[in-house]
């Protein structure tokens, strides 16, 4: 059974950092990513990458502040978030897809991030 389990969210002051983790159980995927959804807003892509490495894509609002990475031995996806802003407050979701050109099909339950001003 495929499961994506996120962790690492929490409360942080503006300017601070957090690192989110997503452990993948059951299989590996060709492409994975992080999305977020703030209250009253649509879900948006934060970052994605190829599981073999490279092909990194970042949302405009996080470029230069966030970094996506993975540990293939641990089957874990990471999102390092630096210089956090109150606008980064959202529930962050890990997602996976079979191929880079397909829609993300598998989703975690999310981990909340709150950035205080």
C-alpha positions in Angstrom: 0.0 0.0 0.0 1.3 3.4 -1.0 1.6 6.0 1.7 3.2 9.4 1.9 3.7 10.7 5.4 4.8 14.3 6.0 6.4 15.7 9.1 8.3 18.8 10.2 5.6 21.5 10.2 5.0 23.8 13.0 5.0 27.4 14.2 8.0 29.6 13.3 8.7 33.3 13.4 9.1 35.3 10.2 12.7 34.9 8.9 13.1 31.5 10.4 13.5 28.1 8.8 11.8 24.7 8.8 12.6 21.4 7.0 9.7 19.3 6.0 10.1 15.5 5.4 8.0 13.1 3.4 8.6 9.4 3.8 7.3 7.2 1.0 6.0 3.8 1.8 5.2 1.1 -0.7 7.0 2.0 -3.8 9.1 4.7 -5.5 7.9 7.3 -8.0 9.5 9.0 -11.0 8.6 12.5 -9.8 7.6 14.0 -6.5 6.7 17.4 -5.2 5.5 19.7 -2.5 2.2 21.7 -2.7 0.6 24.0 -0.2 -2.9 25.4 0.4 -3.6 28.4 2.6 -7.0 29.1 4.0 -9.4 30.4 1.3 -6.8 29.9 -1.4 -6.3 27.3 -4.1 -3.6 24.6 -3.7 -0.4 25.7 -5.4 2.9 24.0 -6.4 5.8 24.8 -4.2 8.5 22.6 -5.7 8.9 19.4 -7.6 11.8 17.2 -8.8 12.7 14.0 -10.6 13.4 11.2 -8.1 16.6 10.4 -10.0 17.7 14.0 -9.4 17.4 17.2 -11.2 14.4 18.7 -13.1 13.7 20.9 -10.2 10.8 23.3 -10.5 9.9 26.0 -8.0 6.9 28.3 -7.5 7.7 31.9 -8.1 6.9 32.9 -4.6 9.5 30.5 -3.0 12.4 30.7 -5.5 15.7 31.4 -3.8 14.2 30.6 -0.3 13.1 27.0 -0.5 15.0 23.9 -1.7 13.7 20.5 -2.6 15.8 17.4 -2.2 15.5 13.7 -1.7 17.3 10.8 0.0 16.9 7.7 -2.2 18.3 5.3 0.4 15.7 6.5 2.9 12.9 7.0 0.3 12.4 10.5 1.8 11.6 13.8 0.1 12.6 17.0 1.8 11.7 20.7 1.6 14.1 23.1 3.2 12.3 26.4 3.8 14.4 29.5 4.7 13.5 33.2 5.2 9.9 32.2 5.9 7.2 34.8 5.6 3.7 35.0 7.0 2.4 34.4 3.5 4.1 31.0 3.6 1.5 29.9 6.2 -0.4 26.9 4.8 -0.8 23.2 5.0 2.0 21.6 3.0 1.4 18.4 1.1 3.8 15.9 -0.3 2.7 14.4 -3.7 3.9 11.8 -6.1 3.3 10.8 -9.7 4.4 8.0 -12.0 5.8 10.1 -14.7 7.0 13.7 -14.8 4.3 14.8 -17.4 1.4 13.3 -15.5 -0.8 14.8 -12.8 0.2 14.1 -9.2 -1.9 11.1 -8.2 -0.7 10.2 -4.7 -0.9 12.6 -1.8 0.0 12.8 1.9 -2.3 14.2 4.6 -0.4 17.4 5.0 1.6 19.1 7.7 0.7 22.6 8.8 3.1 25.5 8.8 2.4 28.7 10.5 4.7 31.7 10.2 4.1 34.5 12.7 5.0 38.1 12.0 
